[in-house]
Amino acid sequence: MAPAAMRTAAESLSGAKPVSYWLDDPAKPAALPALTGDEHADLLVVGGGYSGLWTALIAKERDPERDVVLIEGHEVGWAASGRNGGFCAASLTHGLANGVERWPDEIAKLEELGERNLDAIEAAVARYGIDCEFERTGEIDVATEPHQLEELREWHEEIVKLGITGVDFLDRDALRAEVDSPTFLGGLWDRRGVAMLHPAKLAWGLKRACQELGVRIYEHTRGLDLVRSGEGMAVRTPYGRVFARRVALGTNIFPSLVKRVRPYTVPVYDYALMTQPLTPEQLASIGWKGRQGLGDSANQFHYFRLSADNRILWGGYDAIYPYGGRLSADLDQRPETFLKLAEQFFTCFPQLSGLNFTHAWGGAIDTCARFTAFFGTAHQGRVAYAAGFTGLGVGSTRFGADVMLDLLSGEETERTRLEMVRSKPMPFPPEPFAWAGIEITKRSLARADSNGGHRNLWLKTMDKLGLGFDS
C-alpha cells in the first residue's frame, strides 16, 4: 500500500478505544457479588459465557424445580461472548463443508438440528424479551479472487445435490447489487442460516433470564479445582465452595477443571475494528440494504457486518497463537494487526475513505483440530463439558448446552447418538511442536491465498489427517 494510503489507515485508528464495542455499552448490567462460604445445588455451571448461560437456562426450562448455581471468574459475557462479531449461525459443524467432510453420513441430521437450534435461539430471544438486535438476514460468502469464485460455484452445485435449499449463487453484478465493493466477484448467500445480533446484549439478556428463573449467579468467582464429594462434586472458589450433584463446564478457552481435556484446545487471538456510524450518503455508496453478514473466502478471511446504528464491524484475517498457549490481556491489543485490518478495509470499501474507527479490540477463542465443538463426561458421568467451538459458538453453544444436559441425565437422545458428539478431535502436541505446526500451517495457508488456492504438501497432509488451524 502506498505511504499516503497507509497514513490514511493509521489516521483512521487514532481515536479508536481499546475495548470491544459491544461491551462499551451503557446497557451493561452491574456485576453480581462473589460467592462467599459454601453453596449447594443440584447443578453447578462453571462459566458465564454463552455455553454456561444456555446450560443454566435450559436446565431450568427442563426442570423448574432443579436448583442451579452458575459461577463466573470475571463478569458474565466479558470474554469471547462479548467480543465476537455477532454472527449467530445455524451450522453446528463450523460450516457445511467441514460437516460434510467429517460426518457425511449424519450431515442431514446435523443440519436439521442446527436449523432447530437457531429457531430455538430466536424463540428464546422473543420469549424472554432479550433486546439483542436480532436480525435473521443471512450471510454471504464472498469471492475476491477468481479461484474462490470457481470454488463457490462448484460448492453451490454440491449443496444443490445434497438437497439443501435457501442458498443462492450470486454473480458479480448480483452481489454488488446487495453490497458494493470493487473487490467482489461473486458469492453464496445463505438466506436463513445466520442471524446478526449484539453479542454482549445476548449474554446480558440470558443472565437476566436465568435470574428470573431462579438461577443463582456469582460473578468474580473463579472455579479453582474440582473434586469428588460423596455422591456429587465440589468446586473450590477463592472465598468458598460449591457442592453439587452434577457439574457442567462451559469454560471453553480457559483451562478446564478436567485436566485431560486441556490438550484438545489451543487459544487463538482474533481481532476486530468498529467504524463510526455511516452517514446515509456513505451507506448508500455501498448499498447493503439487506444487512447480511459477510465473510470472504480466503484462508485468512475477514468477517464484516452492520450494527444496529449502521457501523461496520470488520474483523478476522490474523489468527495469532501465542507460544505455549499463553492467555494474557496484553494480547488483546495488537496495533500491527489493527493497521493491517484498516488498510484492508479501505481496499474493500474505497468509497468510505475518511471514515474513522471508534473501537479496536481482540481476544482469545478456543479452537480444536476439527474446528467444531467436542463433548464428554468425567467423574463417572457427574461432570460434562463442551469446548472447541472455534469462533462459531454464538449459536452452537446452545446446542452444546443441550448436549451437556443430555450427558448429565444419562439418557440417550438424538444428540448423544451423533458420531460428532461421541468422537473427539486429535489433541494438540506439546510445545514446541504445537507452535511449530501451527506456524507452518498459517504460512502455508497464506501462500495458498496468494497462489490461486493451491494447497502445498503440508496442507494436503493435514487435510488427510483431519487436522488444521482456523480462526
Summary of the structure (lengths in Angstrom):
residues: 471
radius of gyration: 21.7
end to end distance: 25.0
largest distance: 68.5
contacts: 1676
relative contact order: 0.18
helix: 38%
strand: 23%
